[in-house]
Amino acid sequence: MHTILGANGIIGEELAKELRANYTKEIKLVGRNPKKVHPDDVLCTADLFNIEDVHKALENTEIAYMTFGLPYTSEVWLRDWVCIMENVIEGCKKQNCKLVYFDNTYMYPQDAAVQKEDTPMSSSGKKGTGKKLAAEMLLKAMANKEVEALICRAPEFYGPGKTKGFTNALVFEALKNGKKPKVFLSDKVLRTLIYTPDASKGMAVLANTPDAYGQTWHLPCDDNRLTYKQFIAEISSQLGREVKYTVLSSFVLKILSLFYPMIKETKELFPRYQIDNIFDSSKFKARFPDFEVTTYKEGIQSILEDYEIK
């Protein structure tokens, strides 16, 4: 049994499909209101803040996956990631199951240094601190042999379906709604984005590779990084028309943050949009050389088709 905690986000759904296609037919989807991805999926309603619910959710589990999200609020992240991580570790210990933690890069410093698996977790933002504390808790449990686990990290998402991410929201959803795309702060710095189906496939590969445990891994991304100027130029090329866009300056974002909670909650990440953001996934690619990473050109084409953007 492979159990996905937080199964109905885009990562959990793609993971369920990948696991069923290539690894196991025994899949349990856990959440407050879980929905089947395949008719044969097992559903389990659970509140991960309740340790008894966690124990119930992990019964008969061989591998547990943490793919859930929390409301995008600094105070919630600072408080709740640690609480849930503690419960999940305890649940995995009791059920003697492996744990695969899907993490992001918020805990990394907001600078231009290349992000690798050993990059110091030194973010001073509340969201970054919340993620840092949760990761440190799991790393300690791994080092103490309390739980057999691995951490896999991903940068900002882009992808089809119900992918949530700034690029999807500000670029593709804007185009779908007939509006001009927007870009944070600069269109001239390199961005590393991960195609969401690749993230889930990469996580499934790691989870089912015994010697991957006890480590942190960066999930695979296209190394031919684009600036947003180049990214939107590729969209223009595929659509056969010029796509005009707006770069939101720091002054404009400061004003918008007074009226839009999502902009305010994103402020701690803004420094990363003014510099090259280089997320390195060479460790994964060296270990799994046959993994086919989706190129930005292929990813853009897939999203345009999925969103029916003409």
N, C-alpha and C positions, 0 to 999 in steps of 0.2 A: 504494500500500500504506500503510495506517495501522496502526502497531504499538503495542500496549498493553503496557507493561512493568508487570507485576503485574496480570494480567488477571482473576483469579478472586475478587477482593474484590467487594463490592457496587457500588462506583463503577466498577470495570473492566467488570463484567458489564453494567451499565446503559449504559455508554458504548459497548460493542460493539453492543448492540441499537440504540442511537440512530444510530450511524455507519452501520450496515447499512441502516436504514430510510430515512435521508435524505441520506447523503453518499457512501458507497463500498461496494462489495461485496468489496473486497480488504482483509481484516483479518487481522492476525497477532497471536496471543495468546502472551505470553511469561511464563514463570515457572518455578519449580522443578518443578512438576507441573501444567502448564496443562491446562484442560479446555475443550472447545468450548462456546460459547454458541449457535452456529448450525452446522449440519452442514458448511457450506462454509468455516468458519474455518480458517486455517493455524495449526498449533501449533509452538512453538519452546521446547524446554527449555533454560533458561539460568540461570546464577548471576551476578547483576549485580555481584558482587565480583570476578569474573574478566573482565578487559578483553577477552580474546579471545571470550568468550561474548557480551559486549555487542556487539562488532563483528558477530558472526554474527547476533545477533538483529535488528540494524538494517539488514541487507543489503536493498537495493531499497526502502527505506522513504522515504516522502514526509513523513509527520508521525509523530513518536514521542510517546507520552503516558506520563508517570510517574505511576502511580496505586497503586503498591505500598505496603505498610505494613511496619513493622518490629516485632519484639516490644516490648511496652509496658514497656520498662525504660530508666531514665534513662541508664545507662552505655552501653547499645547505641545509643540515639539520639545521644548526644554523640559517639560514635566513628564510627558507620556511615553516617549521612546524608551526611556530607561525602565519605566514600569512594565511595559509590555515585553521588553527584552528579558527582564528578570523572570517573568512568568513563563515565557517560551523556553528559556534555558532550563528552568525547573521542570517543565513538562517533558522536555526531551530527556532529561536525566532519569525521570521516573519511568518513562516508556522505553528507555534505551534506544532511542532513534537518532539518526543523524540530522544535522541542521544545516540548511543552506540559506544564508542571509543576503538578500538583495539590497544593496546599499547605494547611496549616491556620493557626490563629492563635496557636499556642503562643508565638511570638516576640514577640507584642505585650505591653505592660505589663499587669499585673493590676490595672487601675483602672477607673473608671467613664467615662472619656473615650470618645467615639464612635470606633469603629475604622474607619478609612478606609485606602485603598491607600497613603497616605503616612504612616501612623502609624509612629512610630519603632520599630524592632525592638530593644527594650531589656529583654526578659525576662532575669531572672537565674537562672531555673531551668535544670536540665541539659537537659531536653527542649526547652525554648524556645531555649536556646543552640545545641543541635544543629540545630534547624530554621533558626535565624538564620544560622548559618555556611553551611549549604547554600544558602539563598536568596541570601546575599551573593555566594557563588561564582558562581551563575548570573547574577545581576545584573551582575557584573563582566564575565563572558563576553559578555553581551548588549551592554554598553556598548562593549566592545572589538571588536564585530562578529565575534566568533569563532563565534557560533551565532545563528540566528534563532529566538527563543523568546518565550514569554509565561508569566507566573505567574498562576494562578487560585487564590484562597483561599476556604475554606469554614469556617464555625464548626461547632459540634457537630452531628452527624448525628441525624436521626430519620427513620424510613421503614420500608417493608415489607421482606419477604424476609429476607436475612441481614444487614441493617443492624446495624452495631456502634456503640454509643454509650451514654452513661450513661442517657439518657432511655429508650431501648429496653430496656436491661437492668433498670433500677430500677423502671420503670413498667409497660411493656407485657409484658415477660416475666414480671414478678411476677404481673400479672393473669392471664396465660395459665396460670400454675402455681397459681392459687388463693391467692396470697399478697397481703399488703398492700403497695402501692407505697411507695417511699421516695424522699426528696428530700434533696439536699445542702444543709444549712445554713439556707436560707430559702425560703419559698414565696411571698414578697411582692415579690421583685425581678423585673424584666423579663428574659426570656431571648430570645436570637436563636438559632433552630435552623434548619437547612437540610434540606429534604426531599430524600432521596438521589437519586431520579430527576431532580429539578430540577438538582442539582449536576452530574450527568453530561450532561444536555441542554445546560446552560449552557456546560460545557467544550467540547462538540462545536461549539456555535455559535461560540465564540471561536476555536477551532482552525481553523475553515474561513472565517474573516474575515481577509483579508490585513492590513488596517490595525490589527488587534488586537495584532499582534506588537510586541515591544519595550516592553511595558507589563505592569503588575500590575493584576489585576482581582479584585474581590470578586464571588463568584457570587451569584445572586439568591435572596433570602429574603423571606418575607412580612413587611411592615413593621408589621402589626398584632400586635406582640409581646405575649405573654402571660406572666404570672407562672405559677409551677407551680400555685398555687392555682386560677387561671383555667383552666389547661391541664387539670387533673384534673376541674374542674367541667364542662368541655366533654365529657370522657370520660363522666362521670356522666350528662350530658344525653343523649348518644348511646346509652348502654346502658340508660337508663331506670331507673337505680338509683344510690344514693349510693355513691361509691367513697371509702372512708376510706384515709388514708395517714399516713405517719410522716415527720417532718422530723428528719434526723440532725444533732444539734448538734455543735459543734467538739469537745466533750469525748468524745462517743460515737465520732466519727470517729477521734480520737486513739487511743482504746482499740482500735477495729477495725483500725487500721493496724498494730497489733502482731501481728495474726493473719492478716490478709488482704493479700497482696502488692499486689493491684490497688488497694486503698484507699491503701496507702503510696505507690504510684507516681503517684497522682492528687493528692497533697498540694500540689504547686506550683500547681495550678489552683484550689484552694479559695477564695482571695480573690475570684475571679471569680463565685463562687456566692453571695456576700454582698452584691453590688452589681448594679445594672442592667448588663446586658451588651448593648451596642448595636453591632451589626455592620452597617455601612452599605453597601448595594449599589446606591446611586443611580447610580453611574457606568455600571454594566451596564444598568440599566433605561433610562437616557437614550439609550444607544447602540442598544439593542434593545427599543424600546417595545412591540413585538408579542409579546414572550416572556410566556407565561402562567405566572405564579408560583402554585404550589399554596398555598392558604390553610391555616392550621392546622386549621380545621374539616375541610377536605377530606383533609388528611394524616392526621389522627386517624382519620377514618372508614375510610380505606384500610388503615391498620395494624390496626385492630380487626377488619376483615373478613379480612385476610390471616392474622392470628394466631388467627382463629376465637374471639374473646373475646365472650362473651354477657353 
